[in-house]
Amino acid sequence: MSLDSLPTELYEAILYHVPSSELQATTLALSRAIPRSGIPLRHLFRSIRITHADQATLLYNSLHPLKLLKSDVNPSHAYQDNRSVLEQTASWIQELSIEAWDVDAEVVINLFHLLKLPKLKTLNIWIGPRNFAPEHLEELVLRPLLSLRHLSLRFRPYVQKATYYQFLKGAYFDSTLTALSQWPPTLLPTLSIVQDPPDSSIAQNRSFAQPLVFFRLDVASLLRSSALSRTLTSLRLRIPLRPVVRSLCTPPTIHDPSVPLPCPRLQFLDLSTSGVLESELEMLLVQFTELNHVILDDCPIFRGDLQEGSWSAFGKRCALVGVKRSKEREKALKAWHEARAMATAGSSTGTNTTTTRRIRPGRSGLATPTISLRGATEPAVVVPVPHPTLLKQIPEESENATSNQAPDISTATVDEEKYKGKGKGKKKKGSKAQGRQKDKSKKNTDNKTIPSSKIRILPALPTLKSLCVTMPSITESNRHSMIRSQFEEGWAEGIAQLGVTRGRLRTSSKNGYRIMRSSNDPSKSNLGQGSDSDSVTDSGDSGTTSNKSAAAEGLFGLEDIDNEDLDAYGMPLNEHGLVFMQSPSLCFGGPRRDGEHTENCGHSIAWGIMLDEL
């Protein structure tokens, strides 16, 4: 059987396994080697890579309809038919990668108007000092790309000769982040924003300042936007020596359910070359509850060789990140209840007509003398008035009450059904104990009556699987195994302490405490409510009702734990029945494939997600 007679479906299956970076060249080579075969030529346009400036112009000319007016190749075909062919060809483009620092930005913008943007899934753009200005890039992303699954922006703004055009014009790309944050809800899971560090020739020339890419770097607003807050799972943010962690880890106020949490489903995070410190890594793990892989190559973290035992303490902190997260949530909940109580007390005090005497500063001995020259007067009888909340607890007095009892309070209200049929005078001791026990059981069943001091948050199990860092050059490679062993030792100690903490909360639940845990369920947390695009949850109106109820108590993002659920407080065990969780893998190999990488490290995950080796 010759290759010309093979079915088209077989070639489709073969080309399906070809990487996107090699798909165009492979399809072109097969079409030339077997010109009469049924090779689908649409794969020539499925993944477009522009590596030279003139390639963008050639692609634009091949897709522009005005070309048909000057062509007489098929004079029998109508103009509209040929136009539809070009539109179909443009719809085949699903991946567009502009890997040239000198491409004409105007040509790229005109090319975008010809493409079928609802079909575009991958977009990669290199921005240099001579191609894209901030207004060009803003125009590209101004129209939402709802079908986009991968967005990569790579910046290299450095120049060899001093220029003050960027400073005078204010040429910063913060407007691009603002335009992205205004997109409607999308399904974009991967975002990459990379600024290349300056090369050696530019870094040595410090006679003038290099242009800045971002001035404010408002990443928090972008991550909380409706376009990314619910779907983003992989983020690569590399801004050399810029402190980005503070912007990423600024949580919203817990009493505002309209503000979503920043990317609660984030699993992959790459902050290489950024200004990340050792203490800030714990902040990242506390903020993002599902984070699995963290890459911190060429960061200030661990730039100096840590002392003996430091890696062990660091591994313990990584294991106990769930405990810290729960403690911070409990503090925020307590602060919320205290602020609400003060606001309620302030409003009730404002409506009270009685005024108290103002206490003036000075010596109290002069203001309150022990002797007086005035005659003795009849002392006034002061009747204490109980608090309105205590009035409901005053039992109804009998008709044979003595005359020397406290005067009747007209504003007191009594539940008549509660005391109906009971005898006069004192109640029996047994009935009083039964009533107290009944009230206690009712208080435990009604969660709304439990104060914040009786609410505990169950610490979650750690989710970190790999951590990639760059060690100083003075650190010998034979010390890497020793560092890993110390980290694993501290991790095991932290996991054992976490098991004790979760077991203690199981006992607290039996003692009347309300135990809750974090939840990403949209019907039980503030994730189900967006700012402008409030989508309907799976539970219908019940989700909105639960959100409003949680907002009234300051409990969004939390759900109650069933006391009968025995696995809620459990810990993973090994084959010997001991508490055990696999330690995250430490990788010191760097982003390149030729480094000494550990198995299933974050670098190998990044190669598959980010489609490059940056």
NUDRENMI-407402 format. One record per residue (C-alpha): x, y, z; residue number from 1. Coordinates in Angstrom, 2 decimals, always signed. Layout:
NUDRENMI-407402
       x       y       z pos
       X       Y       Z NUM
...
This chain:
NUDRENMI-407402
       x       y       z pos
   +0.00   +0.00   +0.00   1
   +1.42   +3.38   -1.00   2
   +1.37   +6.43   +1.21   3
   -0.93   +8.22   -1.26   4
   -3.76   +5.80   -0.52   5
   -3.73   +6.23   +3.26   6
   -6.91   +7.76   +4.66   7
   -6.99  +11.33   +5.93   8
   -8.01  +10.17   +9.42   9
   -4.69   +8.35   +9.78  10
   -2.72  +11.50   +8.99  11
   -4.92  +13.38  +11.46  12
   -3.99  +10.90  +14.18  13
   -0.28  +11.19  +13.32  14
   -0.24  +14.99  +13.31  15
   -2.18  +15.05  +16.57  16
   +0.91  +13.76  +18.42  17
   +3.27  +16.35  +16.90  18
   +4.17  +19.23  +19.27  19
   +2.69  +22.60  +18.39  20
   +6.12  +24.14  +17.87  21
   +6.89  +21.58  +15.13  22
   +3.44  +21.08  +13.65  23
   +3.69  +23.62  +10.84  24
   +7.10  +22.46   +9.61  25
   +6.08  +18.78   +9.85  26
   +2.89  +19.31   +7.87  27
   +4.73  +21.29   +5.20  28
   +7.42  +18.62   +4.85  29
   +4.84  +15.82   +4.50  30
   +2.81  +17.74   +1.93  31
   +5.92  +18.23   -0.20  32
   +7.19  +14.66   +0.18  33
   +3.75  +13.13   -0.55  34
   +1.97  +15.73   -2.70  35
   -0.92  +13.42   -3.73  36
   -1.72  +12.16   -0.25  37
   -4.68  +13.16   +1.90  38
   -2.69  +15.22   +4.38  39
   -4.97  +17.86   +5.94  40
   -3.43  +21.21   +5.07  41
   -5.32  +23.02   +7.77  42
   -2.57  +21.99  +10.19  43
   -0.35  +24.47   +8.36  44
   -2.41  +27.25   +9.95  45
   -3.39  +25.67  +13.28  46
   -0.19  +26.78  +15.05  47
   +1.48  +29.91  +13.66  48
   +4.94  +30.97  +14.85  49
   +6.27  +34.33  +13.69  50
  +10.01  +34.46  +14.29  51
  +10.88  +37.23  +11.81  52
   +9.29  +40.62  +11.26  53
   +8.53  +39.96   +7.58  54
   +6.55  +36.80   +8.40  55
   +3.80  +38.87  +10.02  56
   +3.46  +40.91   +6.83  57
   +3.32  +37.77   +4.66  58
   +0.63  +36.22   +6.82  59
   -1.43  +39.40   +6.73  60
   -1.20  +39.60   +2.92  61
   -2.22  +35.97   +2.50  62
   -5.36  +36.46   +4.59  63
   -6.42  +39.93   +3.42  64
   -9.46  +39.95   +1.07  65
   -8.04  +42.77   -1.10  66
   -5.62  +40.27   -2.52  67
   -8.51  +38.66   -4.40  68
   -9.17  +41.82   -6.38  69
   -5.69  +41.73   -7.92  70
   -5.60  +37.96   -8.51  71
   -6.93  +36.31  -11.66  72
   -5.98  +32.74  -10.80  73
   -9.60  +31.56  -10.56  74
  -11.65  +34.08  -12.55  75
  -14.66  +31.74  -12.62  76
  -15.09  +31.85   -8.86  77
  -17.00  +34.67   -7.33  78
  -15.34  +37.15   -5.03  79
  -17.57  +36.20   -2.12  80
  -16.67  +32.53   -2.48  81
  -12.96  +33.30   -2.33  82
  -13.56  +35.59   +0.62  83
  -15.28  +32.76   +2.49  84
  -12.27  +30.55   +1.76  85
   -9.95  +33.08   +3.37  86
  -12.23  +33.42   +6.36  87
  -12.22  +29.67   +6.79  88
   -8.43  +29.67   +6.58  89
   -8.26  +32.36   +9.27  90
  -10.55  +30.26  +11.48  91
   -8.00  +27.42  +11.40  92
   -5.52  +29.48  +13.45  93
   -5.80  +28.35  +17.08  94
   -2.29  +29.16  +18.33  95
   -0.43  +32.36  +17.53  96
   +3.09  +32.99  +18.79  97
   +4.91  +36.22  +17.89  98
   +8.53  +35.50  +18.85  99
  +10.25  +38.55  +17.35 100
  +11.39  +41.69  +19.16 101
  +11.20  +43.91  +16.06 102
   +7.85  +42.97  +14.52 103
   +5.62  +45.84  +13.41 104
   +2.89  +46.36  +16.00 105
   +0.50  +47.94  +13.46 106
   +0.71  +44.83  +11.25 107
   -0.09  +42.60  +14.22 108
   -3.10  +44.73  +15.13 109
   -4.41  +44.56  +11.56 110
   -3.80  +40.81  +11.56 111
   -5.92  +40.45  +14.68 112
   -8.86  +42.02  +12.85 113
   -8.67  +39.24  +10.24 114
   -8.45  +36.36  +12.68 115
  -11.44  +34.54  +14.11 116
  -10.70  +35.43  +17.71 117
  -13.35  +33.07  +19.15 118
  -11.18  +30.22  +17.80 119
   -7.89  +31.44  +19.28 120
   -6.74  +29.35  +22.26 121
   -3.04  +30.23  +22.70 122
   -1.44  +33.67  +22.40 123
   +2.24  +34.41  +22.96 124
   +3.65  +37.90  +22.33 125
   +7.18  +39.23  +22.78 126
   +7.28  +42.95  +23.59 127
  +10.54  +44.80  +22.94 128
  +11.57  +48.47  +22.97 129
  +11.05  +48.86  +19.21 130
   +7.79  +47.03  +18.44 131
   +4.93  +47.39  +20.93 132
   +4.01  +50.54  +22.79 133
   +1.59  +50.33  +25.75 134
   -1.29  +51.60  +23.59 135
   -0.62  +48.88  +21.00 136
   -0.73  +46.07  +23.54 137
   -3.78  +47.56  +25.22 138
   -5.59  +47.61  +21.87 139
   -4.80  +43.93  +21.32 140
   -6.31  +42.81  +24.64 141
   -9.08  +45.38  +24.73 142
  -11.43  +42.98  +22.97 143
  -11.98  +39.94  +25.24 144
  -10.63  +36.62  +23.97 145
  -13.16  +34.33  +25.59 146
  -11.81  +31.11  +24.05 147
   -8.23  +31.78  +25.20 148
   -6.62  +29.08  +27.35 149
   -3.01  +30.28  +27.42 150
   -1.82  +33.90  +27.49 151
   +1.89  +34.71  +27.61 152
   +3.41  +38.21  +27.59 153
   +7.20  +38.45  +27.54 154
   +8.86  +41.85  +27.98 155
  +12.39  +42.97  +27.15 156
  +12.42  +46.80  +27.32 157
  +16.16  +47.34  +27.72 158
  +18.12  +49.65  +25.43 159
  +21.81  +50.17  +24.79 160
  +21.51  +53.94  +24.44 161
  +19.87  +56.23  +26.97 162
  +16.44  +57.46  +26.01 163
  +13.93  +59.38  +28.08 164
  +10.95  +58.87  +25.82 165
   +9.39  +56.27  +28.09 166
   +9.82  +58.45  +31.16 167
   +8.45  +61.61  +29.54 168
   +5.47  +59.83  +28.03 169
   +4.81  +57.55  +30.97 170
   +5.09  +54.47  +28.75 171
   +4.18  +51.81  +31.29 172
   +2.16  +48.66  +30.58 173
   -0.11  +48.91  +33.63 174
   -2.98  +49.67  +31.25 175
   -2.63  +46.13  +29.86 176
   -3.31  +44.62  +33.28 177
   -6.28  +46.95  +33.69 178
   -7.70  +45.90  +30.32 179
   -7.32  +42.22  +31.22 180
   -9.07  +42.73  +34.55 181
  -12.10  +44.17  +32.73 182
  -12.74  +41.02  +30.72 183
  -15.92  +39.09  +31.44 184
  -15.65  +35.64  +33.02 185
  -13.44  +33.40  +30.89 186
  -11.99  +29.91  +31.07 187
   -8.36  +31.07  +31.05 188
   -6.34  +28.67  +33.24 189
   -2.78  +29.77  +32.38 190
   -1.26  +33.27  +32.53 191
   +2.42  +34.15  +32.04 192
   +3.86  +37.65  +32.51 193
   +7.65  +37.59  +32.23 194
  +10.17  +40.41  +32.17 195
  +13.59  +39.14  +31.14 196
  +16.44  +40.17  +33.40 197
  +19.00  +42.43  +31.66 198
  +21.89  +40.62  +30.02 199
  +25.48  +41.09  +31.12 200
  +26.29  +43.88  +28.65 201
  +23.31  +45.98  +29.73 202
  +23.64  +45.15  +33.41 203
  +27.21  +46.43  +33.52 204
  +26.21  +49.76  +31.97 205
  +24.76  +51.63  +34.92 206
  +25.24  +55.13  +33.58 207
  +21.48  +55.48  +32.95 208
  +18.32  +53.86  +34.22 209
  +16.55  +51.28  +32.09 210
  +12.83  +51.72  +31.25 211
  +10.25  +50.19  +33.57 212
   +7.59  +47.79  +32.36 213
   +5.10  +48.26  +35.19 214
   +4.87  +51.28  +37.45 215
   +2.23  +50.22  +40.00 216
   +2.11  +46.47  +39.24 217
   -1.47  +46.07  +40.46 218
   -1.57  +42.30  +40.24 219
   -4.10  +41.89  +43.07 220
   -6.88  +43.61  +41.09 221
   -6.14  +41.38  +38.10 222
   -6.27  +38.17  +40.13 223
   -9.53  +39.21  +41.82 224
  -11.19  +40.14  +38.53 225
  -14.07  +38.08  +37.18 226
  -11.89  +37.01  +34.25 227
   -9.31  +35.14  +36.36 228
  -10.49  +34.71  +39.94 229
  -12.40  +31.48  +39.34 230
  -10.45  +29.71  +36.61 231
   -6.74  +30.54  +36.90 232
   -4.73  +27.49  +37.97 233
   -1.21  +28.35  +36.70 234
   +0.52  +31.71  +37.08 235
   +4.02  +32.74  +36.07 236
   +4.93  +36.25  +37.20 237
   +8.57  +37.22  +36.80 238
   +9.47  +40.85  +37.47 239
  +13.18  +41.12  +38.37 240
  +13.76  +42.26  +41.96 241
  +10.21  +43.62  +42.34 242
   +8.35  +42.72  +45.59 243
   +5.34  +40.93  +44.15 244
   +4.32  +38.78  +47.13 245
   +2.73  +41.66  +49.04 246
   +0.51  +42.37  +46.07 247
   -0.44  +38.73  +45.65 248
   -1.16  +38.10  +49.33 249
   -3.43  +41.02  +50.16 250
   -6.67  +39.29  +51.18 251
  -10.02  +41.06  +50.85 252
  -12.09  +42.01  +53.86 253
  -14.04  +39.01  +55.11 254
  -17.24  +40.99  +55.54 255
  -17.54  +41.83  +51.83 256
  -18.81  +38.82  +49.83 257
  -18.79  +40.76  +46.55 258
  -14.97  +40.70  +46.50 259
  -13.77  +37.24  +45.44 260
  -10.66  +35.64  +46.79 261
   -7.64  +35.96  +44.47 262
   -7.39  +32.71  +42.49 263
   -8.41  +30.13  +45.12 264
   -7.77  +27.29  +42.64 265
   -4.17  +28.27  +41.88 266
   -1.97  +25.17  +41.80 267
   +1.20  +26.31  +40.00 268
   +3.13  +29.51  +40.81 269
   +6.41  +30.71  +39.32 270
   +7.94  +33.88  +40.80 271
  +11.51  +33.40  +39.62 272
  +13.85  +36.45  +39.57 273
  +11.32  +38.43  +41.66 274
  +12.05  +39.91  +45.07 275
  +10.76  +37.01  +47.20 276
  +12.09  +36.56  +50.74 277
  +12.08  +33.44  +52.89 278
   +9.40  +34.78  +55.23 279
   +7.13  +35.57  +52.28 280
   +7.02  +31.97  +51.06 281
   +4.88  +31.07  +54.05 282
   +2.52  +33.92  +53.12 283
   +2.07  +32.39  +49.67 284
   +1.22  +28.98  +51.10 285
   -1.26  +30.52  +53.53 286
   -2.97  +32.61  +50.83 287
   -3.34  +29.95  +48.11 288
   -4.87  +26.88  +49.68 289
   -4.42  +24.51  +46.71 290
   -0.87  +25.43  +45.73 291
   +1.10  +22.33  +44.62 292
   +4.22  +23.62  +42.84 293
   +6.27  +26.76  +43.61 294
   +9.29  +27.88  +41.57 295
  +11.59  +30.54  +43.06 296
  +14.71  +30.35  +40.90 297
  +17.14  +33.29  +41.16 298
  +15.20  +34.90  +44.01 299
  +16.77  +36.50  +47.10 300
  +15.41  +33.57  +49.11 301
  +18.18  +31.29  +50.42 302
  +20.87  +33.38  +48.76 303
  +23.02  +32.86  +51.81 304
  +23.86  +29.39  +53.08 305
  +21.45  +28.61  +55.92 306
  +22.79  +27.61  +59.30 307
  +22.48  +24.16  +60.84 308
  +18.84  +23.34  +61.53 309
  +17.40  +26.16  +59.45 310
  +16.19  +23.82  +56.72 311
  +14.53  +21.63  +59.35 312
  +12.65  +24.60  +60.79 313
  +11.71  +25.67  +57.28 314
  +10.25  +22.24  +56.48 315
   +8.23  +22.30  +59.71 316
   +6.73  +25.69  +58.84 317
   +5.73  +24.39  +55.41 318
   +3.94  +21.44  +57.03 319
   +2.13  +23.62  +59.57 320
   +0.94  +26.23  +57.09 321
   -2.65  +25.02  +57.56 322
   -2.44  +25.75  +61.30 323
   -1.30  +29.30  +60.64 324
   -4.05  +29.79  +58.06 325
   -6.73  +28.64  +60.51 326
   -5.36  +30.86  +63.31 327
   -5.42  +33.90  +61.06 328
   -8.99  +33.09  +60.03 329
  -10.06  +32.77  +63.66 330
   -8.46  +36.13  +64.48 331
  -10.22  +37.75  +61.54 332
  -13.51  +36.22  +62.62 333
  -13.07  +37.47  +66.17 334
  -12.18  +40.95  +64.95 335
  -15.25  +40.96  +62.70 336
  -17.56  +40.07  +65.61 337
  -15.97  +42.69  +67.86 338
  -16.36  +45.38  +65.22 339
  -19.97  +44.37  +64.68 340
  -20.66  +44.43  +68.43 341
  -19.13  +47.90  +68.76 342
  -21.22  +49.14  +65.84 343
  -24.38  +47.74  +67.43 344
  -23.51  +49.24  +70.81 345
  -22.78  +52.58  +69.18 346
  -26.12  +52.65  +67.40 347
  -28.02  +51.72  +70.57 348
  -26.15  +54.36  +72.58 349
  -26.99  +57.00  +70.00 350
  -30.73  +56.43  +70.46 351
  -30.58  +56.68  +74.27 352
  -31.88  +60.02  +75.53 353
  -30.19  +59.85  +78.93 354
  -26.78  +61.43  +79.15 355
  -24.04  +60.58  +81.59 356
  -21.83  +63.01  +83.40 357
  -18.63  +63.82  +81.60 358
  -15.53  +62.83  +83.54 359
  -13.08  +65.70  +83.56 360
   -9.36  +65.27  +84.09 361
   -7.85  +66.38  +87.37 362
   -7.27  +65.25  +90.93 363
  -10.06  +63.03  +92.13 364
   -9.52  +64.10  +95.75 365
  -10.67  +67.62  +95.02 366
  -13.73  +66.47  +93.15 367
  -14.94  +63.94  +95.73 368
  -14.37  +65.32  +99.27 369
  -15.08  +63.11 +102.25 370
  -16.75  +65.86 +104.35 371
  -19.50  +68.35 +103.61 372
  -20.75  +71.52 +105.33 373
  -24.31  +70.99 +104.09 374
  -27.04  +69.52 +106.20 375
  -28.01  +65.89 +106.00 376
  -30.72  +65.10 +103.47 377
  -32.88  +62.09 +102.90 378
  -31.03  +59.71 +100.61 379
  -32.69  +59.02  +97.30 380
  -33.77  +55.52  +96.54 381
  -32.04  +54.23  +93.39 382
  -33.79  +51.42  +91.56 383
  -31.48  +49.49  +89.24 384
  -32.94  +48.95  +85.78 385
  -31.83  +45.68  +84.19 386
  -30.56  +45.42  +80.62 387
  -33.34  +44.92  +78.03 388
  -31.99  +41.48  +77.14 389
  -32.43  +40.37  +80.76 390
  -36.05  +41.48  +80.97 391
  -37.24  +38.32  +79.23 392
  -35.72  +36.23  +82.02 393
  -37.77  +37.83  +84.84 394
  -40.57  +35.41  +85.92 395
  -44.13  +36.60  +86.39 396
  -44.83  +37.59  +90.05 397
  -47.82  +36.23  +91.94 398
  -50.69  +38.27  +93.29 399
  -49.61  +37.65  +96.91 400
  -46.24  +39.29  +96.40 401
  -44.92  +41.20  +99.36 402
  -44.96  +44.98  +99.39 403
  -41.23  +45.38  +99.89 404
  -40.28  +43.79  +96.57 405
  -38.78  +45.74  +93.69 406
  -41.31  +47.87  +91.81 407
  -42.89  +46.46  +88.68 408
  -41.27  +47.31  +85.38 409
  -43.83  +48.09  +82.73 410
  -41.49  +47.36  +79.83 411
  -40.78  +43.78  +80.93 412
  -42.13  +41.04  +78.65 413
  -42.65  +37.46  +79.80 414
  -43.27  +34.32  +77.76 415
  -46.63  +33.27  +79.25 416
  -46.56  +29.83  +77.74 417
  -43.26  +29.09  +79.46 418
  -44.67  +29.65  +82.94 419
  -48.24  +28.60  +82.29 420
  -49.47  +25.87  +84.63 421
  -46.56  +26.08  +87.04 422
  -46.96  +26.74  +90.73 423
  -46.39  +29.98  +92.55 424
  -43.19  +30.79  +94.35 425
  -40.01  +28.85  +93.77 426
  -39.67  +26.24  +91.05 427
  -38.58  +22.73  +91.76 428
  -34.90  +21.99  +91.62 429
  -35.36  +19.13  +89.19 430
  -37.35  +21.19  +86.69 431
  -34.76  +23.97  +86.92 432
  -31.93  +21.56  +86.08 433
  -33.92  +20.09  +83.21 434
  -34.59  +23.56  +81.82 435
  -30.94  +24.49  +82.06 436
  -29.94  +21.27  +80.26 437
  -32.57  +21.89  +77.59 438
  -31.33  +25.43  +77.00 439
  -27.76  +24.17  +76.74 440
  -28.68  +21.55  +74.16 441
  -30.64  +24.11  +72.19 442
  -27.67  +26.47  +72.25 443
  -25.39  +23.77  +70.89 444
  -27.77  +22.86  +68.07 445
  -28.34  +26.43  +66.99 446
  -25.06  +27.49  +65.36 447
  -26.05  +31.11  +65.17 448
  -26.02  +31.46  +68.95 449
  -22.42  +30.24  +69.28 450
  -20.06  +33.20  +69.77 451
  -16.84  +33.58  +67.83 452
  -14.84  +32.44  +70.86 453
  -16.50  +29.03  +70.55 454
  -15.71  +28.62  +66.82 455
  -12.57  +26.80  +65.74 456
  -11.22  +26.36  +62.20 457
   -9.87  +22.93  +61.34 458
   -6.36  +23.27  +59.84 459
   -6.17  +21.75  +56.38 460
   -3.55  +19.28  +55.23 461
   -0.61  +20.80  +53.31 462
   -0.85  +20.63  +49.51 463
   +2.73  +21.53  +48.55 464
   +4.33  +18.86  +46.35 465
   +7.48  +20.52  +45.02 466
   +9.64  +23.56  +45.70 467
  +12.28  +24.76  +43.22 468
  +14.95  +27.19  +44.40 469
  +18.41  +28.24  +43.25 470
  +21.21  +27.75  +45.74 471
  +24.24  +30.06  +45.89 472
  +27.16  +29.11  +43.74 473
  +29.31  +28.57  +46.83 474
  +27.05  +25.73  +47.96 475
  +28.54  +22.41  +46.96 476
  +26.35  +19.93  +45.13 477
  +27.10  +17.17  +47.65 478
  +25.30  +19.21  +50.32 479
  +21.99  +19.02  +48.46 480
  +21.22  +15.57  +49.89 481
  +21.93  +16.85  +53.40 482
  +19.62  +19.83  +52.86 483
  +16.84  +17.54  +51.62 484
  +17.18  +15.24  +54.63 485
  +16.94  +18.17  +57.05 486
  +13.89  +19.51  +55.23 487
  +12.19  +16.08  +55.34 488
  +12.96  +15.77  +59.05 489
  +11.32  +19.09  +59.83 490
   +8.40  +18.24  +57.56 491
   +7.76  +14.97  +59.43 492
   +7.85  +16.78  +62.77 493
   +5.34  +19.35  +61.51 494
   +2.99  +16.66  +60.18 495
   +3.03  +14.90  +63.58 496
   +2.17  +18.19  +65.30 497
   -0.61  +18.80  +62.79 498
   -2.14  +15.41  +63.63 499
   -2.17  +16.30  +67.34 500
   -3.85  +19.64  +66.59 501
   -6.59  +18.05  +64.48 502
   -7.19  +15.41  +67.15 503
   -7.54  +18.10  +69.80 504
  -10.23  +19.80  +67.72 505
  -12.15  +16.51  +67.55 506
  -12.30  +16.60  +71.34 507
  -13.33  +20.26  +71.28 508
  -16.26  +19.42  +69.01 509
  -17.57  +17.04  +71.68 510
  -17.26  +19.82  +74.28 511
  -19.64  +22.15  +72.49 512
  -17.30  +24.01  +70.14 513
  -18.37  +24.70  +66.58 514
  -15.71  +23.29  +64.23 515
  -15.58  +24.65  +60.69 516
  -13.26  +24.28  +57.72 517
  -12.46  +26.19  +54.55 518
  -14.51  +25.33  +51.49 519
  -14.26  +26.18  +47.80 520
  -17.85  +25.18  +47.22 521
  -19.54  +28.16  +45.48 522
  -22.77  +27.55  +47.37 523
  -21.01  +27.80  +50.73 524
  -18.41  +30.50  +50.22 525
  -17.92  +33.88  +48.63 526
  -16.56  +32.21  +45.48 527
  -20.07  +31.88  +44.19 528
  -20.56  +35.64  +44.03 529
  -18.77  +37.85  +41.59 530
  -18.69  +41.57  +41.17 531
  -20.53  +42.20  +37.90 532
  -21.06  +38.70  +36.55 533
  -22.89  +36.89  +39.28 534
  -23.32  +33.41  +37.88 535
  -25.95  +31.00  +39.08 536
  -24.59  +28.28  +41.29 537
  -25.49  +24.62  +41.01 538
  -27.61  +24.78  +44.12 539
  -29.81  +27.56  +42.76 540
  -31.27  +30.04  +45.21 541
  -29.98  +28.07  +48.19 542
  -26.41  +29.06  +47.29 543
  -27.29  +32.76  +47.32 544
  -29.18  +32.35  +50.58 545
  -26.25  +30.60  +52.24 546
  -23.91  +33.32  +51.02 547
  -26.11  +36.02  +52.53 548
  -26.36  +34.06  +55.77 549
  -22.59  +33.64  +55.88 550
  -22.18  +37.34  +55.15 551
  -24.34  +38.18  +58.14 552
  -22.12  +36.06  +60.41 553
  -18.75  +36.71  +58.76 554
  -18.36  +33.04  +57.84 555
  -18.01  +32.97  +54.08 556
  -15.51  +30.51  +52.79 557
  -16.31  +28.24  +55.75 558
  -18.54  +25.24  +56.22 559
  -19.55  +23.25  +59.27 560
  -18.09  +19.81  +59.93 561
  -20.49  +17.02  +60.71 562
  -19.64  +15.56  +64.12 563
  -20.51  +12.11  +62.82 564
  -17.93  +12.39  +60.04 565
  -15.03  +10.40  +61.49 566
  -12.74  +11.05  +58.52 567
  -12.95  +14.84  +58.79 568
  -10.27  +14.97  +61.50 569
   -8.21  +12.06  +60.19 570
   -4.60  +12.05  +58.97 571
   -2.96   +9.97  +56.24 572
   -1.19   +6.86  +57.56 573
   +1.63   +4.69  +56.23 574
   +1.72   +0.91  +56.04 575
   +2.69   +0.75  +59.74 576
   -0.31   +2.79  +60.85 577
   +1.70   +5.92  +61.66 578
   +0.88   +9.46  +60.58 579
   +2.81  +10.14  +57.38 580
   +2.69  +12.54  +54.43 581
   +5.19  +12.60  +51.58 582
   +7.60  +15.50  +51.84 583
   +7.70  +17.99  +48.94 584
  +10.58  +17.47  +46.55 585
  +13.33  +20.10  +46.61 586
  +14.84  +20.81  +43.19 587
  +17.98  +22.87  +42.63 588
  +18.40  +22.10  +38.91 589
  +17.21  +25.37  +37.39 590
  +14.75  +25.88  +34.52 591
  +16.81  +24.14  +31.82 592
  +16.37  +20.47  +31.00 593
  +20.07  +19.73  +31.34 594
  +20.07  +20.43  +35.10 595
  +20.00  +17.88  +37.91 596
  +16.26  +17.71  +38.51 597
  +14.36  +15.62  +41.00 598
  +11.50  +13.41  +39.92 599
   +8.21  +15.24  +39.23 600
   +9.66  +18.60  +40.23 601
   +8.04  +21.92  +39.44 602
  +10.33  +22.50  +36.46 603
   +8.98  +19.45  +34.63 604
   +5.45  +20.63  +35.38 605
   +6.30  +24.08  +33.99 606
   +7.58  +22.66  +30.68 607
   +4.19  +21.12  +30.03 608
   +2.10  +24.08  +31.22 609
   +4.06  +27.06  +29.91 610
   +5.21  +25.38  +26.66 611
   +8.76  +26.76  +26.96 612
  +11.94  +26.52  +29.04 613
  +12.25  +30.08  +30.33 614
